[in-house]
Amino acid sequence: MRSILILLFVLATVMAEAQTFTLKSNELTGQATKKQVFNGFGCTGENISPQLSWTNAPEGTKSFAVTIYDKDAPTGSGWWHWVVFDIDKDTNELLSGAGDPAKNLAPKGAVQSLTNFGMAGYGGPCPPENHGPHQYVVTVYALKVDKLGLDSKANPAIVGYYLNQNVIDKASIVFYHKR
């Protein structure tokens, strides 16, 4: 009997650990494709934001935010490619193309704010030529607030500050691109 109880305890512990906050994509693999790459600055991609989904949000989550960040950009402060927040707590997916505000594919009420391209919405990878592979970190944030209280004109640094003040947990995936 004692062996069965120990086994049940170990199984319950493993199951609890297996259900962590997780971000996935049906489209992103190890490398950006022409579909995700920016169209401009010398790049000739389609500039379509990737499909993203997440599971096992932590208890107390009231909203989500998603960012895509290139820490390898030669700016001294990286490059923000997508900043979207105020995503309703009952949402667990962003559709492919949701980063184009004109398409109205983002969840109702979600705010897409400025990127380092100077506009709201998704701007895909476009590193300088011969600069080597850049790492693009896609992060979903589970937040303890319904709304950040910011609008589409908020710059990425301000949004990042508010995200870090209200984060419960976050999950990330990484992909790369070079030209």
N, C-alpha and C positions, 0 to 999 in steps of 0.2 A: 504494500500500500504506500509506504514511504517513497519508493522508487517512482510510482505513478505520480505522486504529488510533485516530486522534484522535476519529473519530465514535463508535467503540465506547466510548472513555473517557468522552466527554460523555454518551452514553446511559446508561452505568452510573452515573455521578454523579447524573444526573437521577432515575433509578429509585431509587437509595438515598435521596435526599432525599424522594421521593414517598411513601415508606413510613414516615411518622412516626406516633407514638402518637396515636391519634385517638378521640375520643368522639362518638357519634351517638345520636339518638333517633328512633324512628318516630312518636313522639307529640308531642314538643315542637316548637313553631314559635317565632316571634318573641314570642308572647304566651301567657300561661297560659290554659288553658280551665277551664270549670267543673269538669271532671274532676280537675284538679290542685289547685284552690283549696281552702283549709282550710274546715272546717265548724265554726264557732265564732268567738268574738270579733266577732260581727256579720257574718261571712262565711257564705255558704250554698253552698259547693262540695261536691264528693264526696270530697275529700281522698285521692285515689288517686295514689300515687307513679308517676312516668312510667317507661316502658320505656327502658332505656339499654343501649348496647352499645359495646364498644371493640375496636380492632384495633391490631396492630403494637406490642405491649408490648415495652419495651426488654429487651435481654439482661440476665439476672441477676434478673429480677422473681420474687419469691417469694410475693407476695400483692398484693391490691388493696384500696383503700378508695374510698368515694364520699361526697362531701358536697354539700349545697346550702346556699348562704349568701346572705343579703340584706345587702349593705353599706349600703343606704340606710335601714335601720330606724333610727328616731330614739331609739336607746338609747345611743349613744356607742361601742358596740362591735359593731354589726351584729346579725344574728339568724341562728342556725343552724337550718335547717329539716329537715335529714336528715344523719345521721352513721352510716355503716355501714363496718365494717372487718373484717379477717381473712377477706377473700374469697379463696378458693383461686386459685392462679396459673393453673389450667386453666379458670377461669370467665371468660367475656367478655361476660356479659349479666346485667342485672337485669330481671326481668319486671315488667310493669305490675302495681301492687298489692303488690310485694315489700316495700314500706315499712310494711306492716301486719303486725307480728309474729304476730298471731293467725291469719293466713292461711297461715303457713309456706311462703311463696313465695320467700323469700330463700335463697341458696345455703346448703347445709348447712355449719355451722361459722361462718358470718358473724355478726358481732355488731352489733346496732343499739343505739347508746347514746343518752344523753339529748340532746334538742334544747333550744332555748330555750323550748319549750312546757312543759318540765318532765317530758317522758315520752320513752321510747325509741320509735323508728320515725319515719316521715315525718309532717311537719306542713306542709301546703301554704301558698302565699302568702296573706297576709291583711294588707296594709298598712293604716295608718290612712286613713280617708276624707279625700279632698281633699289627700293628701300627695304627689300626683304619681306617676309611674311608678317602681316599684322594680325594680332589676336583680337577678335571681336567677342566681348563678353555680353551675353544676353542674360538679364536678370529679371526675375519676377519678385516683387516685394509684397509680403502680406503685411497690411498696415492696421494699426489700432484705431484709425479714424475713418469716418465715412468719406470725407472730402479733405483735401489739403488746403483749400482756400486760395488756390492759385488759378491763373487763367492761361490761355494759349500764348500769351506774350512773356511768360516766365522763362528766364534763361535756365539752362541746365544746372548751373551751380546752385541757384536758389532752390530748384526742385530737389536736387540732391540733398541739400541741407534739410528740407522738410521731410524727405523720405527717411533719412537717417534719424531724425527726431521721433519718427512714428513707426518704425519697423518692428514687427514682432519676429519675423523670420524671412529669409530669402533663399532662392534657389537659382542656380545659373547653369548655362551650357556655353560652350566656347566653339567658335569656328574661326577659320583663317582665310586670308586672301592676300595675294601679292600680284604685282604687275611689273 
